[in-house]
Amino acid sequence: MKLATWLAGPAGEALPRQVLWLILTRSISALGAGMTMFAINVWIYEQSRSYALFAALTLLTSVPNLLLGPMVGVIVDRCNKKTLLTACEAFTAGIVLCALAIVMHGPMALWQAGLVILALSVAGSFRWTLMAATIGSLVPKEALGRANGLLQALAGVSEVSAPLLGAVALHALGPAAVFGVDAATSIVAVLAILGLDARLLQPREQRGDVYRFWRDAFFGLRWIGEHAHLRRILWFITGYNVAGGVFMVGFVPHLLTFANQQTLGMALALEGAGAFVGGMLFTRAAIDARKAERLVYATAAGFGAVMTAWGFVNGPAGALVVAAASGMLTSTLIASLQTLWHSLVPPELQGRVFATRRMVSYSLIPVATLASIPLASHVMTPALQAWPSLQLAWGAPEPGGLGLLNSVMGMLLVPACLLAAAWSERQHRARAREHLAAQQDGTQPELALARPAPAEGFSSR
């Protein structure tokens, strides 16, 4: 089956060419960026042999999301998105070329590696919000599921390819080759973005003065706060990210307690392959906002079950199954979440609202990352020592503490997802009854899953 046929809608309608071009461009750039981040992470660990320093520098990637999120959203809504996309890729190319110049004249210092990570994370923060808002502007509502599914599928390809290509290039040719490839992919992305129709990406916001800029920086937070449905989803996904952060930071250390680096490479490749399969399957499903919300809760519950099982795994075969399942579930969850928010948030507000969503939902990931180490070593490991019967499931105390932490987080996540799904269904049925009663009375209230209007008193301009 041809890709165009696979991506066609129920009536055979294709995704807009501009959207396909943009998603493909982003995937090429993501491949180079993934190679660079892999090379820098490996180099940092090989130079320092310090997990604490490695984790601290890794946490730098979350700083721009927390500090710049509100400002990024205002800029995205006020400026031409084609110009911003071009600037992001050009900035990335400039940073990577600076890193290339550094390694060409000698070894890179740790502080220089930290600055490169921070700068690339700033560009990534802008790019994520830009991509989300741009897809919301270019894609018809009925095609949002297909566009988001394709984006996640190609992200899975990058996840598979970037570490493999990065490892080959790093060990065979050195870091200069990795940085050179990344710079080249960014330059290709710039040239491709120049082919987009700028008229389709014009801002719908007036630039306004400095006072309005800072006022609008927190518009997304106020707007979400005025809409209980979105607020409830945001709190749910923020809690989910706590469990996801524990899984993310503990996956590699836990796997290496019973497997070798070859198994790790296969697991990472299968995780990306699972993400590709999940994204492609999502493109074939007819997903509206209601189905997308149900799928968010279902895939989050599935991920909780996978986390629970991951704590018990003590062999390579189980690790490979968990990696593929987690990649598929995460890809489907992200595509569902993006489709849901694209359906509920007006396009002219998506920059500010999506940036706020990212800032809030990612806010607890650093906390989860930092807390996972003492929780595993000072809570879960002593629990295994105090109750030897637990060792039958999770193994010896020293390596088993991290596995027990994953299982506990998964066991908490599953019922939380089921409760959230049940509450959502209850709220939806209540709103449907209100809507039916209002129709009988001759009035027309807003449905729970219709796009909310801007909050009263908050200008959308």
Secondary structure, DSSP 8 states (H G I E B T S, - for coil): --HHHHH--TTS----HHHHHHHHHHHHHHHHHHHHHHHHHHHHHHHH--HHHHHHHHHGGGHHHHHHHHHHHHHHHHS-HHHHHHHHHHHHHHHHHHHHHHHHTS---HHHHHHHHHHHHHHHHHHHHHHHHHHHHHS-GGGHHHHHHHHHHHHHHHHHHHHHHHHHHHHHH-HHHHHHHHHHHHHHHHHHHTTS-GGGG--SS----HHHHHHHHTHHHHHHHT-HHHHHHHHHHHHHHHHHHHHHHHHHHHHHTTS-HHHHHHHHHHHHHHHHHHHHHHHHS---HHHHHHHHHHHHHHHHHHHHHHHH--SHHHHHHHHHHHHHHHHHHHHHHHHHHHHHS-GGGHHHHHHHHHHHHTTTHHHHHHHHHHHIIIIIHHHHHH-GGGHHHH-SHHHHHHHHHHHHHHHHHHHHHHHHHHHHHHHHHHHHHHHHHHHHHT-----TTS-----TT----
